[in-house]
Amino acid sequence: MQVQRGMVAHSMAGRDKGTVCAVLDYQAPYAWISDGKRRPLERPKKKKLIHLTPTHTVLPEEAFRSNRALRRALAGLSRLEGPKKEEADS
């Protein structure tokens, strides 16, 4: 799957494991991600792509206006698109 700005991804490794974030920028083999709370837009996290599981959801550009807008855009997605517990345990 091609990674692009605005794509929603799940962190699969590191301290932020299991969280939902948005890709701000992409330059192989890294992506800069933010969730609007622990990682605000002002200081995104540089993360290797092998530690991210991208989803098919792409956020609109309006979601990146502020940290509050980003949190609101990601709020409903964390419950709906999270990796299934059975899949993660297998």
C-alpha positions as CSV (number, residue, x, y, z in Angstrom):
1,M,0.0,0.0,0.0
2,Q,1.3,3.4,-0.9
3,V,1.8,5.7,2.1
4,Q,0.6,9.3,1.7
5,R,0.0,12.4,3.7
6,G,-3.1,12.1,5.8
7,M,-3.2,8.4,5.9
8,V,-4.3,6.9,9.2
9,A,-1.9,4.2,10.6
10,H,-1.6,2.0,13.7
11,S,1.7,2.0,15.5
12,M,2.9,-1.6,16.0
13,A,6.2,-1.0,17.9
14,G,7.7,1.4,20.4
15,R,6.3,3.3,23.3
16,D,3.3,4.3,21.2
17,K,2.4,0.7,20.3
18,G,-1.3,0.3,19.6
19,T,-2.1,3.9,19.0
20,V,-3.7,5.5,16.0
21,C,-1.9,8.3,14.2
22,A,-1.8,10.3,11.0
23,V,1.0,10.4,8.5
24,L,2.2,14.0,8.1
25,D,5.1,13.4,5.7
26,Y,6.7,10.4,4.1
27,Q,10.2,9.8,2.8
28,A,11.3,6.1,2.6
29,P,12.0,4.4,4.9
30,Y,10.5,6.8,7.4
31,A,7.2,8.6,8.0
32,W,6.5,11.5,10.3
33,I,3.4,10.8,12.4
34,S,1.3,12.8,14.8
35,D,-1.8,12.0,17.0
36,G,-2.5,15.6,18.2
37,K,-2.0,14.7,21.8
38,R,1.2,12.8,22.8
39,R,2.7,13.9,19.5
40,P,1.4,17.3,18.5
41,L,1.7,18.6,15.0
42,E,4.5,20.9,16.1
43,R,6.8,18.0,16.9
44,P,5.9,14.8,14.9
45,K,7.6,11.5,15.5
46,K,9.9,10.1,12.9
47,K,9.0,6.4,12.7
48,K,10.2,3.6,10.4
49,L,7.5,2.3,8.0
50,I,8.0,-1.3,9.1
51,H,6.6,-0.3,12.5
52,L,3.4,1.2,11.1
53,T,0.3,-0.6,9.7
54,P,-1.4,1.8,7.3
55,T,-5.2,1.7,6.9
56,H,-7.2,2.7,3.8
57,T,-8.5,5.8,5.5
58,V,-7.1,9.2,4.4
59,L,-7.9,12.3,6.5
60,P,-8.9,15.5,4.7
61,E,-6.4,18.4,4.8
62,E,-8.7,20.3,7.3
63,A,-7.8,17.7,10.0
64,F,-4.3,19.2,10.1
65,R,-5.4,22.7,10.9
66,S,-4.8,22.2,14.7
67,N,-4.1,19.5,17.2
68,R,-7.7,19.6,18.3
69,A,-9.0,19.0,14.7
70,L,-6.6,16.1,14.4
71,R,-7.7,14.5,17.6
72,R,-11.3,14.8,16.6
73,A,-10.6,13.2,13.2
74,L,-8.8,10.3,14.8
75,A,-11.2,9.8,17.8
76,G,-13.8,7.7,16.0
77,L,-11.2,5.7,14.0
78,S,-9.3,4.3,17.0
79,R,-12.3,2.2,18.0
80,L,-13.4,1.2,14.5
81,E,-10.2,0.3,12.8
82,G,-8.0,-1.0,15.6
83,P,-6.2,-4.3,15.0
84,K,-8.3,-7.2,16.3
85,K,-7.1,-8.6,19.6
86,E,-7.3,-12.1,18.2
87,E,-5.0,-11.1,15.2
88,A,-2.5,-9.4,17.5
89,D,-2.2,-12.4,19.8
90,S,-1.7,-14.9,16.9
